[in-house]
Amino acid sequence: MGEEHFHFKGIHKNSDVKEREIVMSLNVLSRNEIFSEESKWRDPGRSEYLAMYSGVFGGVVTDPALMVIPIDDHIVHRGDGIFEACKCVNGYIYNFDAHLSRLQRSAELISMELPFDLSHIKQIVIETVAIAGIKDCTLRIFISRGIGGFNCEPKECYKSNLYVVVIKTATIPPHFYTKGISAVTSRIPPKPPFFAQVKSCNYLPNALVEMEAERNKVDFTIMLDQQGYLAEAATKSVAIVSKQKVLIYPKFDNILRGITILRAVELAKDLIEKGDLKGTSCTDISQEEAYNSSEMLLFSTTPNVLPIVKYDGKRIGAGKPGPIFHQLWELFQKDIRENKKILTPVFKERN
Ligand SMILES: Cc1ncc(COP(=O)(O)O)c(C=O)c1O
């Protein structure tokens, strides 16, 4: 290695180390090098990122290279933050107020002050989606404890921050709906009840649960709660339809209060009226009850509802998506497109 390798580029301008004292292989990059169109760190996935509002910048950016969060924001190094994910379909945000209420509830549970009141947050989100400019997208709202340092204590944070990211909605593989999905029971220890109820940015157990699914060559993994009852999937609520035609879903003491499953319970009233369901029940579900159910379902914002046809290697019901799945799927499609009571328009409505 020649003398040329001891290049000033590698030494911080405030460094008291003399330029020839260490061998450098790293470059100190300029702003222009980082944010140039050809930046090497920009991976192809970033074309899916449409717009980001940052409370730190006080505005919206649409260049993915600028969608950054300061590393001393406690959301980054302590996971001290909360979030919500909602979807916009055909220019309308579905069940937005329910998501905002859950955001507020998460904030209260961890004593986090929202940076703005909910109506202001709502307006910022709507405008960010409008700037993104597409009618079908997913929006993620993050509230962080704030910037201020690298300690753990929230008190060092100056104030909480809002970040909103609008991305293209992920495509659900069509065979998930037509053929159904497989799942196994997770071996990852469940989150303690209090933490499971907060939609916080602490998703390490959930991430490990996702990895388990891959390792077991199934589509999803279902966690059990501390008593051994069915809890939830990494990012989805679970329910069964019993042989007695009751839609049963777990109590929300040990899991996140799923907005989609609660909507499904409302929509299921239609099926009860028609006699296709006997009722709904919010109670513990054992693994045995799940194995013997006539249908098993997962619920979450992006796919609405998915049919589990194999659980822990056992066939569920007829081993194919069942009638309650099909009807709930239809009811969701109608609700998302027609139920003006829970649709928030992003773009000007034309009568
Ligand atoms: C842990 C967990 N449970 C359940 C859900 C389903 O919630 P929702 O129906 O509000 O999407 C999610 C969604 O992200 C989740 O992260």
The ligand as an SDF file (V2000), in Angstrom:
LIG
                    3D

 16 16  0  0  0  0  0  0  0  0999 V2000
  -49.2980   -7.3370   16.2170 C   0  0  0  0  0  0  0  0  0  0  0  0
  -50.4390   -7.0230   15.3080 C   0  0  0  0  0  0  0  0  0  0  0  0
  -51.6270   -7.6270   15.5260 N   0  0  0  0  0  0  0  0  0  0  0  0
  -52.6930   -7.3830   14.7310 C   0  0  0  0  0  0  0  0  0  0  0  0
  -52.5920   -6.5020   13.6660 C   0  0  0  0  0  0  0  0  0  0  0  0
  -53.7970   -6.2400   12.7910 C   0  0  0  0  0  0  0  0  0  0  0  0
  -54.2140   -4.9260   13.0030 O   0  0  0  0  0  0  0  0  0  0  0  0
  -55.0350   -4.1090   11.9340 P   0  0  0  0  0  0  0  0  0  0  0  0
  -56.2440   -4.8930   11.6550 O   0  0  0  0  0  0  0  0  0  0  0  0
  -55.3470   -2.8540   12.6360 O   0  0  0  0  0  0  0  0  0  0  0  0
  -54.1870   -3.9620   10.7340 O   0  0  0  0  0  0  0  0  0  0  0  0
  -51.3810   -5.8520   13.4110 C   0  0  0  0  0  0  0  0  0  0  0  0
  -51.2540   -4.9130   12.2960 C   0  0  0  0  0  0  0  0  0  0  0  0
  -50.2340   -4.4200   11.9560 O   0  0  0  0  0  0  0  0  0  0  0  0
  -50.2790   -6.1170   14.2530 C   0  0  0  0  0  0  0  0  0  0  0  0
  -49.0930   -5.5220   14.0450 O   0  0  0  0  0  0  0  0  0  0  0  0
  1  2  1  0
  2  3  1  0
  2 15  2  0
  3  4  2  0
  4  5  1  0
  5  6  1  0
  5 12  2  0
  6  7  1  0
  7  8  1  0
  8  9  2  0
  8 10  1  0
  8 11  1  0
 12 13  1  0
 12 15  1  0
 13 14  2  0
 15 16  1  0
M  END
$$$$
